[in-house]
């Protein structure tokens, strides 16, 4: 893939994060589907819980992301 793009890796960053922190971050993530605005129930909550700040429509969990990362 890199060879096809005629590029190389110049640096790598490795984050050592406890599993509990990753699970908390991923499981608290919410998205307003229509706009893509992202929220987190603890770290970046909407003004009204469960609703998009701009439209008032419900935000939803990203189950697709959770399944992918919590395996």
Long-range contacts (C-beta under 8 A, 24 or more apart in sequence): 22-69, 23-70, 26-65, 26-66, 26-69, 26-70, 27-61, 27-66, 27-70, 29-61, 29-62, 29-65, 29-66, 30-59, 30-60, 30-61, 30-62, 31-59, 31-60, 31-62, 32-57, 32-59, 32-60, 33-59, 33-60
